[in-house]
Amino acid sequence: MAGFALVVPSASSAQAAPVVGAAPAVGAAPAVAVAPTVDYPSWGDVQKAQANQASKQAEVTRIQGILNQLSVQADALGKVAAQKAELYNQARNALDAAAEKTAMLQGQVDAAQTKAAKSSARASALIAQLAQTGGGSISLGVLFGSAKNTDQLLATLGTASRLSQSSEQILKQAQFDKNALSSLTADAKTAETKRRSLAADAQAADDAAKKASDAATAQLAEQQTAATTMYAQLAALKNTTAATEAQYQLGLEEEARQNAVKTPPSAPIINPNPGQPVAAAVAGAISFAEAQLGKPYALGGAGPTYWDCSGLTLMSYRAVGVYIGTHSATNQYNTMRSEGKLVNFSQVAPGDLLFYTDGGGDMYHVAMALGGGRMIEAPRPGVPVRIVAIRYGDLMPYVGRPTG
């Protein structure tokens, strides 16, 4: 088989698939080096290796080494895609918040306009009355002129004995309502400008996420084609089946990832006596997540067919009526923290949320603990929802306990 160069997108390249969640300017994902061309074994190599046991074992070792290399590259590619996806999720959240603020301010502007119109009409009637009773050339234009003009009008009103004592208050209220309308209008314009800027940021993050995800998916498809052939080659060499070899290789890869970081993360105890999980809610959330096993990954996926990491945890807990934050791994971590629901990893229990970070302050992945050192996750483009051993690399020392 001919080799191909696996190109891993850098931080400046983009992300992937459907869409949801987002945030303000967050640090870009670190660049990942371009992998060298892989020289895949041919069936001719396999047939030659079958001639004697030593050659056969050497070819098995070679193929397993290539599969391990592809797995490492796939993890790096998937991590970049996950980081880009999280940037988009945060950008979308920021845009949603800005849109809500803009709508709120516009509602306040509309109410202020109605109020200002009413108080202005009362002031107009007052000024008309003043003109009829000796106010001279005073007009409504004076009311909305300079502060000096307003003071002059107030002084004139003070000498107009035929007017009621509320005249000055009517004028002051009209001036106050006018100023309030002006201020709210300015705030609404500023908020709309910010919303448009965030909309552009979210679109750019969406484009980047899709590009990175598409790149990862394309590269993983090439890898999968090569891996399928190599599993068949291994089966021929070892007189087993391709499915058996694929399962065995997955075990090797998981073991390698676990051994890369040999100890779980630790940190000072922040919650010595954490609340115990609500068993029924945890069981329901885990049951929902396990029902998604085998379904494909897609950026922004929140079911029922496609999933991304935070979409899976979000909907699993939503299914049992528990709020864990928005469709964003970072937001879910911050929600757990703000609600005092973080506990040390050493206290992890089934249903707890596991967070992964590149050290920049943002979470690029979230999974759900199942107990027994296992977790369920929607990992990355090209890899479906699955149950795997908890990985320690990049794992936060604190977990979220939604029902604690």
C-alpha positions as CSV (number, residue, x, y, z in Angstrom):
1,M,0.0,0.0,0.0
2,A,1.2,3.5,-0.8
3,G,2.0,5.8,2.2
4,F,0.2,9.1,2.8
5,A,1.2,12.1,4.8
6,L,-1.1,12.7,7.7
7,V,-1.5,16.5,8.1
8,V,-2.7,17.6,11.4
9,P,-4.3,21.1,11.4
10,S,-2.5,23.8,13.3
11,A,-4.1,26.3,15.8
12,S,-4.7,28.7,12.9
13,S,-6.7,26.2,10.9
14,A,-10.3,25.3,11.5
15,Q,-12.9,23.0,13.2
16,A,-15.8,20.7,12.1
17,A,-19.5,19.4,11.4
18,P,-23.1,20.5,12.6
19,V,-23.1,23.3,15.3
20,V,-23.8,24.7,18.7
21,G,-22.1,26.6,21.7
22,A,-19.4,29.4,21.9
23,A,-17.3,32.1,23.6
24,P,-15.3,35.3,23.4
25,A,-11.8,35.4,22.4
26,V,-10.2,32.4,23.8
27,G,-6.6,31.1,23.3
28,A,-6.2,29.1,20.1
29,A,-5.4,25.5,20.2
30,P,-1.6,24.7,20.1
31,A,-0.1,23.8,16.8
32,V,0.4,20.1,16.1
33,A,3.4,18.9,14.1
34,V,2.8,17.4,10.6
35,A,3.2,13.6,10.8
36,P,5.7,11.9,8.5
37,T,4.5,9.7,5.6
38,V,3.6,6.2,6.7
39,D,4.9,3.2,4.8
40,Y,2.2,0.7,5.0
41,P,2.9,-3.0,4.6
42,S,1.7,-4.7,1.4
43,W,0.0,-8.1,1.2
44,G,3.2,-9.2,-0.5
45,D,5.1,-8.3,2.7
46,V,2.6,-10.3,4.7
47,Q,2.9,-13.4,2.4
48,K,6.6,-13.3,2.7
49,A,6.5,-13.0,6.5
50,Q,4.3,-16.1,6.7
51,A,7.2,-18.2,5.6
52,N,8.8,-18.4,9.0
53,Q,7.9,-17.5,12.6
54,A,10.6,-14.9,13.1
55,S,9.6,-12.9,10.0
56,K,5.9,-13.3,11.0
57,Q,6.5,-11.8,14.4
58,A,8.5,-9.0,13.0
59,E,5.7,-8.1,10.6
60,V,3.1,-8.3,13.4
61,T,5.2,-5.9,15.5
62,R,5.7,-3.6,12.5
63,I,1.9,-3.4,11.8
64,Q,1.0,-2.9,15.4
65,G,3.6,-0.1,15.6
66,I,2.0,1.6,12.6
67,L,-1.5,1.2,14.1
68,N,-0.2,2.8,17.4
69,Q,1.3,5.6,15.4
70,L,-2.0,6.2,13.6
71,S,-3.8,6.2,17.0
72,V,-1.5,8.8,18.4
73,Q,-1.9,11.0,15.3
74,A,-5.7,10.6,15.4
75,D,-5.7,11.7,19.1
76,A,-3.7,14.8,18.3
77,L,-5.9,15.6,15.3
78,G,-9.1,15.0,17.4
79,K,-7.7,17.2,20.2
80,V,-7.3,20.1,17.9
81,A,-10.8,19.6,16.5
82,A,-12.2,19.4,20.0
83,Q,-10.4,22.6,21.1
84,K,-11.7,24.5,18.0
85,A,-15.2,23.1,18.7
86,E,-15.0,24.4,22.3
87,L,-14.0,27.9,21.1
88,Y,-17.0,27.9,18.9
89,N,-19.3,26.7,21.7
90,Q,-18.1,29.6,23.9
91,A,-18.5,32.1,21.1
92,R,-22.0,31.0,20.5
93,N,-22.8,31.4,24.3
94,A,-21.4,34.9,24.2
95,L,-23.5,35.8,21.2
96,D,-26.6,34.4,22.8
97,A,-26.0,36.5,25.9
98,A,-25.4,39.6,23.8
99,A,-28.6,39.0,21.8
100,E,-30.6,38.7,25.0
101,K,-29.0,42.0,26.3
102,T,-29.8,43.8,23.0
103,A,-33.4,42.6,23.1
104,M,-33.8,43.7,26.7
105,L,-32.4,47.2,26.1
106,Q,-34.6,47.6,23.0
107,G,-37.6,46.8,25.1
108,Q,-36.5,49.4,27.6
109,V,-36.0,52.0,24.8
110,D,-39.5,51.3,23.5
111,A,-40.9,51.8,27.0
112,A,-38.9,55.0,27.5
113,Q,-40.1,56.4,24.2
114,T,-43.7,55.9,25.3
115,K,-43.0,57.5,28.6
116,A,-41.1,60.4,27.2
117,A,-43.8,61.1,24.6
118,K,-46.4,61.3,27.4
119,S,-44.4,63.6,29.6
120,S,-43.4,65.8,26.6
121,A,-47.1,66.2,25.8
122,R,-47.8,67.3,29.4
123,A,-45.0,69.8,29.2
124,S,-46.2,71.1,25.8
125,A,-49.6,71.7,27.3
126,L,-48.0,73.5,30.3
127,I,-45.9,75.7,28.1
128,A,-48.9,76.6,25.9
129,Q,-50.8,77.6,29.1
130,L,-47.8,79.6,30.2
131,A,-47.7,81.5,26.9
132,Q,-51.4,82.4,27.3
133,T,-50.8,83.7,30.8
134,G,-47.8,85.9,30.1
135,G,-45.0,83.6,29.5
136,G,-44.0,85.5,26.3
137,S,-42.0,83.6,23.7
138,I,-41.4,80.5,25.7
139,S,-41.8,77.4,23.5
140,L,-41.3,73.6,23.7
141,G,-37.9,74.1,22.1
142,V,-36.7,75.8,25.3
143,L,-37.5,72.6,27.2
144,F,-35.2,70.5,25.0
145,G,-32.5,73.0,24.6
146,S,-29.5,73.6,26.9
147,A,-29.5,73.3,30.7
148,K,-29.3,77.1,30.8
149,N,-32.6,77.4,28.8
150,T,-34.2,74.8,31.0
151,D,-33.2,76.7,34.1
152,Q,-34.7,79.9,32.6
153,L,-37.9,78.1,31.9
154,L,-38.1,76.8,35.5
155,A,-37.5,80.4,36.8
156,T,-40.3,81.6,34.6
157,L,-42.6,78.9,35.8
158,G,-41.8,79.9,39.3
159,T,-43.2,83.4,38.7
160,A,-46.3,82.2,36.9
161,S,-48.7,82.3,39.8
162,R,-51.7,81.2,37.8
163,L,-50.1,77.8,37.2
164,S,-50.4,74.9,39.6
165,Q,-47.6,74.0,42.0
166,S,-46.9,70.9,40.0
167,S,-45.7,72.8,36.9
168,E,-42.0,72.6,37.8
169,Q,-42.3,68.9,38.5
170,I,-44.0,68.4,35.1
171,L,-41.1,70.1,33.3
172,K,-38.5,68.3,35.3
173,Q,-40.1,64.9,34.6
174,A,-40.2,65.7,30.9
175,Q,-36.5,66.6,31.0
176,F,-35.7,63.5,33.0
177,D,-37.6,61.2,30.6
178,K,-35.9,62.7,27.6
179,N,-32.5,62.2,29.2
180,A,-33.4,58.6,30.1
181,L,-34.5,57.9,26.6
182,S,-31.3,59.3,25.2
183,S,-29.1,57.3,27.5
184,L,-31.0,54.0,26.9
185,T,-30.9,54.6,23.1
186,A,-27.1,55.0,23.3
187,D,-26.8,51.9,25.4
188,A,-28.9,49.9,22.9
189,K,-26.8,51.1,20.0
190,T,-23.6,50.1,21.8
191,A,-25.1,46.7,22.7
192,E,-26.1,46.1,19.1
193,T,-22.7,47.0,17.8
194,K,-21.2,44.5,20.3
195,R,-23.8,41.8,19.2
196,R,-22.8,42.2,15.6
197,S,-19.1,41.9,16.5
198,L,-19.8,38.7,18.5
199,A,-21.9,37.4,15.6
200,A,-18.9,37.8,13.3
201,D,-16.7,36.2,15.9
202,A,-19.1,33.3,16.2
203,Q,-19.3,32.8,12.5
204,A,-15.5,32.8,12.2
205,A,-15.2,30.3,15.0
206,D,-17.9,28.2,13.4
207,D,-16.0,28.2,10.1
208,A,-12.7,27.3,11.8
209,A,-14.4,24.5,13.7
210,K,-15.9,23.0,10.6
211,K,-12.7,23.2,8.7
212,A,-10.8,21.5,11.5
213,S,-13.4,18.8,11.9
214,D,-13.7,18.2,8.2
215,A,-9.9,17.9,8.0
216,A,-9.9,15.5,10.9
217,T,-12.7,13.4,9.5
218,A,-11.0,13.2,6.1
219,Q,-7.7,12.1,7.6
220,L,-9.4,9.6,9.9
221,A,-11.2,8.1,6.9
222,E,-7.9,7.5,5.2
223,Q,-6.5,6.1,8.4
224,Q,-9.6,3.8,8.8
225,T,-9.1,2.4,5.3
226,A,-5.5,1.7,6.0
227,A,-6.3,0.2,9.5
228,T,-9.0,-2.1,8.0
229,T,-6.4,-3.6,5.7
230,M,-3.8,-3.9,8.4
231,Y,-6.3,-5.6,10.8
232,A,-6.9,-8.2,8.0
233,Q,-3.1,-8.6,7.6
234,L,-2.7,-9.2,11.3
235,A,-5.5,-11.7,11.3
236,A,-3.8,-13.6,8.4
237,L,-0.5,-13.6,10.2
238,K,-1.9,-14.7,13.5
239,N,-4.7,-16.9,12.2
240,T,-7.4,-14.9,13.9
241,T,-10.1,-12.5,12.6
242,A,-9.9,-8.9,11.7
243,A,-12.5,-8.1,14.4
244,T,-10.5,-9.8,17.0
245,E,-7.4,-7.9,16.0
246,A,-9.2,-4.6,16.0
247,Q,-10.5,-5.2,19.5
248,Y,-7.0,-6.3,20.6
249,Q,-5.4,-3.2,19.1
250,L,-8.0,-0.9,20.8
251,G,-6.9,-2.5,24.1
252,L,-3.3,-1.8,23.3
253,E,-4.0,1.8,22.4
254,E,-6.0,2.4,25.6
255,E,-3.2,0.8,27.7
256,A,-0.6,3.0,26.0
257,R,-2.7,6.2,26.7
258,Q,-3.1,5.2,30.3
259,N,0.6,4.5,30.7
260,A,1.6,7.8,29.1
261,V,0.5,9.5,32.4
262,K,1.0,7.0,35.2
263,T,-0.8,8.8,38.0
264,P,-4.2,10.5,38.4
265,P,-4.2,14.2,38.9
266,S,-4.1,15.6,42.4
267,A,-4.7,18.9,44.0
268,P,-5.6,20.4,47.5
269,I,-8.9,19.1,48.8
270,I,-11.5,21.8,48.0
271,N,-14.6,19.9,49.3
272,P,-13.8,17.6,52.2
273,N,-17.4,16.4,52.6
274,P,-19.0,16.5,49.2
275,G,-22.7,15.9,48.8
276,Q,-23.5,12.3,47.8
277,P,-24.8,11.8,44.2
278,V,-28.6,11.3,43.9
279,A,-28.6,7.6,42.8
280,A,-31.8,7.7,40.7
281,A,-30.7,10.8,38.8
282,V,-27.2,9.5,38.2
283,A,-28.6,6.1,37.0
284,G,-30.9,7.9,34.6
285,A,-28.2,10.1,33.2
286,I,-25.8,7.2,32.7
287,S,-28.6,5.1,31.1
288,F,-29.4,7.9,28.7
289,A,-25.7,8.3,27.7
290,E,-25.2,4.5,27.3
291,A,-28.2,4.4,24.9
292,Q,-26.1,6.6,22.6
293,L,-23.2,4.2,22.3
294,G,-22.0,3.8,18.8
295,K,-23.6,7.0,17.5
296,P,-21.3,9.2,15.5
297,Y,-19.5,12.4,16.6
298,A,-20.3,15.8,15.1
299,L,-19.5,19.3,16.2
300,G,-22.5,20.8,18.0
301,G,-24.2,17.4,18.1
302,A,-26.8,17.2,20.9
303,G,-28.7,14.2,19.6
304,P,-30.6,12.2,18.7
305,T,-28.3,11.0,15.9
306,Y,-25.0,12.9,16.4
307,W,-23.1,13.9,19.5
308,D,-20.2,16.0,20.7
309,C,-18.7,15.8,24.2
310,S,-20.6,18.5,25.9
311,G,-23.8,17.8,24.0
312,L,-23.8,14.2,25.4
313,T,-23.3,15.3,29.0
314,L,-25.8,18.2,28.7
315,M,-28.6,16.0,27.3
316,S,-27.9,13.0,29.6
317,Y,-28.5,15.2,32.6
318,R,-31.2,17.2,31.0
319,A,-33.1,13.9,30.6
320,V,-33.3,13.6,34.4
321,G,-34.1,17.3,34.9
322,V,-30.6,18.4,36.1
323,Y,-29.0,21.6,34.7
324,I,-25.2,21.4,34.3
325,G,-24.6,24.5,32.2
326,T,-24.7,25.2,28.5
327,H,-23.5,23.2,25.5
328,S,-19.8,23.9,26.3
329,A,-17.3,21.9,28.3
330,T,-15.8,25.1,29.7
331,N,-19.2,26.5,30.7
332,Q,-20.2,23.1,32.3
333,Y,-17.0,23.2,34.4
334,N,-17.6,26.9,35.4
335,T,-21.2,26.0,36.3
336,M,-20.1,23.2,38.6
337,R,-17.5,25.5,40.1
338,S,-19.9,28.4,40.7
339,E,-22.5,26.1,42.3
340,G,-19.9,24.6,44.6
341,K,-20.2,21.2,43.0
342,L,-16.5,20.5,42.2
343,V,-14.8,17.7,44.1
344,N,-11.4,16.2,43.9
345,F,-10.8,13.5,41.4
346,S,-9.7,11.2,44.3
347,Q,-13.4,11.3,45.3
348,V,-14.8,10.5,41.8
349,A,-18.1,8.7,41.7
350,P,-20.3,7.4,38.9
351,G,-22.1,10.2,37.1
352,D,-19.4,12.8,37.9
353,L,-18.2,15.0,35.0
354,L,-14.5,14.6,34.0
355,F,-12.9,17.6,32.3
356,Y,-9.8,17.8,30.1
357,T,-7.8,21.0,29.5
358,D,-4.7,22.0,27.6
359,G,-3.7,24.2,30.5
360,G,-4.9,27.4,29.0
361,G,-7.9,27.8,31.4
362,D,-10.5,26.3,29.0
363,M,-11.8,22.8,28.9
364,Y,-11.6,21.1,25.5
365,H,-13.4,17.9,26.5
366,V,-15.9,16.5,29.0
367,A,-16.9,12.9,29.8
368,M,-19.0,11.1,32.4
369,A,-17.5,8.7,35.0
370,L,-19.1,5.3,35.1
371,G,-17.2,3.8,38.0
372,G,-14.5,1.1,37.9
373,G,-12.1,3.5,36.2
374,R,-14.3,3.8,33.1
375,M,-16.0,6.7,31.5
376,I,-18.4,7.3,28.6
377,E,-17.6,10.0,26.0
378,A,-18.2,11.4,22.6
379,P,-14.5,11.7,21.8
380,R,-13.7,13.3,18.5
381,P,-14.5,13.3,14.7
382,G,-14.5,9.8,13.3
383,V,-14.9,8.1,16.7
384,P,-18.4,7.2,18.0
385,V,-19.8,7.5,21.5
386,R,-17.9,4.9,23.5
387,I,-16.9,3.6,26.9
388,V,-13.2,3.6,27.7
389,A,-10.8,3.6,30.6
390,I,-10.4,7.1,32.2
391,R,-7.4,8.8,30.7
392,Y,-5.2,10.8,33.0
393,G,-3.4,13.0,30.4
394,D,-4.8,16.5,30.5
395,L,-7.4,15.5,33.1
396,M,-8.4,18.2,35.6
397,P,-7.9,17.3,39.3
398,Y,-11.5,18.3,40.0
399,V,-14.7,16.6,38.8
400,G,-18.2,18.0,38.6
401,R,-20.9,16.4,40.7
402,P,-24.2,17.7,39.2
403,T,-26.5,16.0,41.8
404,G,-24.2,16.4,44.8
